Structure formats: C-alpha cells, structure tokens
Amino acid sequence: MSDSTVFIGLDTHKKDHKAALFVPGSDAPQEGTIRNEPAQIERWVRRLQRKFPSQAIVVAYEAGVCGFDLQRRIRRPGVDCKVIAPSLIPIRPGQRVHTDRRDAAGIGRYLRDGQLTEVFAPNEQQEALRDLCRSREAAVEDLRRTRQRVLKFLLRRGLQYTGSKHWTQGHLAWLGGIRLEAPLAQEVLGGLLLEMEHRQERVAQGDRRLQAVAQEPEYRQAVGWLRCLQGVDTITAICLLAELYSFGRFPSPRQLMSYLGMTPSEDSSGLAVRKGPITKAGNRRVRRLLTEAAWHPRHRSTASKALRSRREGQPAWAIAIAQKAQERLHRRFGRLSQRGMPANKVVMAVAREMAGFVWALLQGPPSPGVPGALRESRKRRTVRLSPGAPGRGPAGGPPEGRPPVPVGRLAALGSLASVALSSARVAGAYAALPLAVKR
C-alpha cells in the first residue's frame, strides 16, 4: 500500500495547519501551510486529488482543539483522514527540538510506517449528545464551586449551619434568613445566592434535556437495560452511552476496562513483577461515572423499591445479568473491605467489574440456545484420552454412565496428588535421618 499511497501529516492549530506530504519513493517531505478556514481546506483537498489522481491519499493529525470537524471536511471529497491519539505517538527522548514543521513531518512519517493509533471518531449526532452530557457535567461543577464560595463566605463571618446536612430545605431557608450588618457584605451574599440559584436551574435544565433524549427510540432500549443495574439511573446510563457511543469496538470486557484506564499499570523486568496503580489512560468521565455507581454495592444485595420499579418491563435476561452483578459486586465489596484494603481501591476494583457487566448488557439479547451452551463449554472443558486407555470408553471418552472430568477438577486432583507425593517424600527422608539429627 505504501508504494502507491501519499501520506500527509498535519500539525493543527487555531489559525493554520502545517502539512508534510510524503510521496512514494522519497523520504523528504513536501511542506506547506493551510489556513484553518473551511473554503481553504476544501480547496487544498481538491488540489491534492488533482495532483495525485491515481494514488490513494491518507491524512492524519493529532486529536486536539480542532476536534473531528476537520476530519469530516477532509473526508467529504473522498480523502481518507485519521485522528491520532496524541498519548500513543512514539517519542524519541534524544529529540530536543520541536517545531510545527517537524511535528507534521513526524506524524506523516509515523503514519507511513504504521506506528500511529487511530481514535474512533463519533458522528455529528453522537458528538452533539456527548457535548450535552459534558455541558451538564460542567454545570454540576460550577454549582459545586458556587456552593463552596457561599459556605466559606459565611464561615469567614462566623456563621455556620448547625443542622444535619447542607443544601436541604432547612439549610436553604437558613441561608435566606441571614442578614449581615455591613450593607456591602449583604450585597455580596445576595449575589452569591442568586448565582447559586442560576447554577441549580442550569443543572435541572440539563437533567430534563437528558431525560428527554433517553426516551428517544435510539436510546430507550439501551438505557432501560443499564437502569437495571444497582446505582445506575437515567442520567448515568445516557452519559455512558454518549461517551462510549459505538460500543461494538470493544470485542471483550477486558478491552473496555483497559480503554477506561481501570487496569493496573505494570513495570516488570526479568523475575521482578511490579504492579502499580491504575493506568487512567482513557475516558475519565466514564471512569468517574462507574466509580460513583460502585459505591452502591456496599449496601445489601436485595433490590430496593426504586430498583424494582426501574426493572419493570425490562427483559428477563437483562434483569438476570443485573441481579448477578448486584450479588457478585456486593460480595466483592465485602471481601475486599474485610481484608483491610483502602476504600478507594475497593471501589475501583468493584467499578472495574461493573464495567464488565455494562459490556454484557450492551451486547444486547442473547441468541436462543447459543450463550448457555457456550458458557457450559467454557466452564467444563473436558480432556479426551486415547481410545483403549484404562478406565476410558471405546472412543476415548468416559465409561458409559460416567460424565467427563472437567479440566479444572482434573487440575485440582493433580495438584492434590503432587502435594501428597511431596509430603510422602519429605516424611521418608526424615525417617531415614539419624536419631541425633532428628533431635
């Protein structure tokens, strides 16, 4: 492919982009600059197509401030464009000079050599829903900061709420009844309370909009499946779908856990095995949502009234997966806590397993007859001996009326036998020692 393909690396910026073009048979890039304007980009793409009419063209740039709109504009005329993960671009430690021109040439050269990792780009509708979820998340963060300012403003003046919890109806009534002696201080407090009300309304508006989106035909079914899980309601479910969008790109739950940065890091060499903290190399928003939901399994594993109402009308297979997750995660939370493990590590371990159950739910309904047989074949792999072996049937299977021995049980019996043999050897060696040595 590289013999007939033109590779182009782009170093994107707000005003213009630096381009490095690699033609087949030459290692020296052809450099240029494109202004970051839709008309200029479309003109540059058409000029490339006229210059290389019979060759494939591949463009790549780092994921950044330009988002995916640049990729869509380049792809619209028919040119392939890839958005690259910046954290996975190879780095040479000895390279101390970095310029836009060199960065573009490096991207083009690595693209030609196949050393770049592409980011899975969402379509316009998926990106719009993701922006809505992140806008609501920003509103929640703004509300938290405004509330913090109100509390610290009053604390500096010796005013503290003596009730049970902050931001309840009683606490809000207490805030509304405060009258400060200094007029300017009272004016500042009124401005903070007004800003807090505005932030609350913005969060409520975002919640209402996400609730409406969750009822659309495209998301209603998947949201209903996820709401069967303990600790996952409509807002969390729709945010998970918005951040993960195309879920088919994760062929296994382990890949989803790795994508979310929930797997432990490792720095092993030779015989030394060193496990570190989680990698955090992935979507931090999904990781935060699962971490918040992972606190719920610390309670009893019976379904609450709210959880039972969420499961009404959902398919039996989704409820079965959710109930299995609820019981398993509750046991997991209890066992790890009893070991004395810190709470943050316990929650992360539970959140990692919860990601696996999210993956199982979003795979959709199982095919009739296939999953059960597949699970049994994975659980009970059998060992077939050669025909005529002692204790075996004529075709190498078990004698008539006796089921095959699973591999796991066979391995356990082998381990017990080896332990017994080792104990016998030690006992025999001890018996052969002289009496003085034994004493």
Number of C-alpha atoms within 10 A of each C-alpha: 9 14 9 13 17 20 25 26 31 26 23 23 14 10 9 15 20 20 28 26 23 22 21 15 9 8 10 12 19 13 17 13 14 16 16 16 12 13 10 12 18 16 11 15 19 15 12 14 16 9 10 14 10 10 15 16 21 20 23 24 27 23 18 13 9 14 13 17 12 17 19 18 17 21 17 12 12 14 18 15 22 24 21 21 16 15 11 11 16 12 9 7 6 6 7 6 7 8 9 15 18 16 20 26 25 20 27 28 22 16 24 21 11 10 13 22 15 17 13 14 18 16 13 12 11 17 17 13 19 21 14 17 24 17 15 22 16 13 21 18 14 18 21 14 13 17 20 11 16 19 15 13 16 17 12 9 10 8 12 11 14 9 10 9 10 13 12 11 10 14 16 12 11 14 18 12 9 13 12 13 8 8 10 10 15 14 12 13 21 17 13 17 19 12 17 20 15 14 21 17 14 18 21 15 14 21 16 13 15 20 14 11 16 22 15 10 9 10 15 15 15 18 23 23 25 28 24 27 27 26 19 23 18 20 20 21 22 28 24 22 21 23 21 20 20 14 13 11 11 15 11 12 18 17 15 22 21 17 18 24 20 25 21 12 15 13 9 10 8 5 6 8 10 10 11 11 11 17 15 16 14 15 14 15 16 20 22 14 18 25 20 16 20 26 21 19 24 18 11 12 18 14 16 11 8 10 17 13 12 20 20 12 9 14 13 12 14 23 21 12 17 24 18 15 21 26 15 16 25 21 17 19 21 14 13 17 16 9 8 9 11 10 13 11 14 21 24 21 20 26 25 24 21 25 22 17 20 21 22 17 21 17 14 13 13 13 8 8 8 9 11 12 11 10 10 10 11 10 12 14 13 17 14 13 15 13 12 12 12 10 11 18 16 13 13 16 21 17 14 9 6 10 10 15 15 13 14 13 12 13 11 11 12 12 12 12 12 12 12 12 12 12 12 12 12 11 11 11 10 13 11 9 10 9 9 6 7 9 5
